């Protein structure tokens, strides 16, 4: 039962976040997923802001937090691996929740001189999530390589971690460029792919342990 909840929390988290990220831009005539922040779709004052925050990003973050906690418990015998999943749950899951609860202002300009407390908190939580999550993925991936009996796929995990790490570097280096949105999508997509890798591995593992499967 616990493993089933783990699997579905990961799948639903991916579904909620991906759907919210894609649908959010539809409220604007000229929104660009390449040039603009995802946060701009649910900023203070946007038409769909509350719906996206409380119907999409907060549920997604909650599901990822649950996924991280359950994964940490599932692999509790390996403390390093458990810490990696806990880190993911708090950095990415809780970070997504907090960034949605404290949205940025219209335009989400990171260099705005006079900014609100909400926007400062938003960029703080988002930055911590983006900086911390790749390290958590690296820890998980290295443990997957070191302990093949865990049933976790090292190679695709490593690929997702590298893409996310590069995305984070480009993101912070190009905050004022025309590709900041694209770099953010690479970050988010890598995180979602990583979750799906773990979900797949956990499903295969549960099937192998089920005598009836």
GITA-V245002 format. One line per field, one symbol per residue. psi: psi as a letter, one per 30 degrees, with the letter a starting at -180 (. if undefined). burial: # if it has 16 or more other ideal C-beta (glycine too) atoms within 10 Angstrom, else .. Layout:
BEGIN
psi->???
burial->???
END
This chain:
BEGIN
psi->eeeeeeeeeeeeeeeeeeeeeeeefffkehkkfeflkefffglkflegeeeeeffdeeeeeeeeeeeeeeeeeehffjeeeeeeeeeeeeeeeeeeeeeefilllkfhjfgkejlleeeeeeeeeeeeeeeeeeeeeeeeeeeeeeifffgkjeeeeeeeeeeeeeeeeeeffhfglggeeeeeeeeeeeeeeeeeeeeeeeeeeeeffjff.
burial->..#..##.######.##..##..##.......#..#########.#.##..##..#################.##..#..#########################..#.#........#.###.######.###.#########..#..#.###.######.###.##.##........####################.###..#.......
END
